Amino acid sequence: MRALEGIKVLDLTRALAGPFCTLMLGDYGADVIKIEIPGTGDDTRHWGPPFIGDESAYFLSINRNKKSMTLNFKEDEARKIFLKLAAESDVIVENFTPGVMERFGLSYDEVKKVNNKIVYCSISGFGQTGPYKSRPAMDQIMQGVSGLMSITGEPDGDPQKIGIAVTDIGSGMWAAYAVMAALYYREQQDTGQYIDVSMLDSQVAWLTYQAGTYFATGESPKRLGAAHPNLVPYQGFMCKDNKFINIAVGSERIWARFCTGIGLPELKDDPDYAVNENRVKNRSKIIPFLQEHFLKRPLSEWVADLQDQNVPCGPINDLQAVFNDPQVLERDMYTTMEHPTAGKIKQTGLSIKFSESPGELKLAPPILGEHNDEILSSIGYSDEDIQRLRNNSII
């Protein structure tokens, strides 16, 4: 049995933040019904190239373990169908701009009338309150507004965004965590509740030690490229073969082992570098010196010697290397599943391994409206009813 079997989720999300939340829930057993616009569906169905057949690789990456149903909320009957589903569901997740669900007549207050145990989670850029609440938001914008881009990139370069949509994915993870917490609360108190997840809040919370530096000094942290603001050396270095190694010296014990591993034991007790505080102060001297040293040998030799000394280090892999890495393969983080039109598709695996209730890649990312008949018949609609709904563009 999977951990969330028996939990029914109505998923009114699109793009990435919401779908990542419901992906997490579906991977561990929740019955997720993804409700989409008839004819077009989730925007990411059309994001590409690349496509696999007619399917967007982007959409396929975040929509497994979900069923697809189409509903046209401009029609009263579609709203009635939704409320009928909501009456027997546990969770609703939506990521419309604040106010849209109210205009549909499907707000938390309306749903609560038919199911007061519902856990209703709204994900938006800026949250349901505040002066920015009605602004449109995408990950690129949120990485900037949240301050993340100001601390990402080379010191003398432009602000850069992270290589994945981290504010989207992070908000989806916060939302999945919030849903679990609310379900546990419901178990104790026998009542549902409303959850307001903001992409801005999520990313500000992730600023952690960078925020701590600002709180302590009153100065905004600067961009340091691949380096760490509080630890030295803690960054990437180019090696002789033009490949990069990451080094993470997080304590004086590791510093001593690092000096041995790179063949420079005399550095260990050098007063300019013997403790991290001095290494941070002398960053401008030690980093260029180490970079020149790393250029003397290829990546594989440095990794071998440093790992022999138990120094945290590793190559900077591209994705081809990642998905051929023996550790990634051993942990089943690269897998495949059958899709009805795209054939065998590649997927990332399940990152959480439960001993008693493991997750499963059970359902391929759905075709638009693939499960309309199944879902509608489960709540009492006949074949004739379903055809009428289709003819009237309600589904």
Helices and strands as residue ranges (DSSP letters): E 8-12, H 17-27, E 31-36, G 43-46, E 51-52, E 55-56, H 57-62, E 67-70, H 76-87, E 91-94, H 100-104, H 108-114, E 119-124, H 139-145, G 149-151, H 166-189, E 193-198, H 199-206, H 208-217, E 234-238, E 244-248, H 252-261, G 265-267, H 276-281, H 283-294, H 299-308, E 313-315, H 319-322, H 326-330, E 334-339, E 343-348, H 372-378, H 383-391
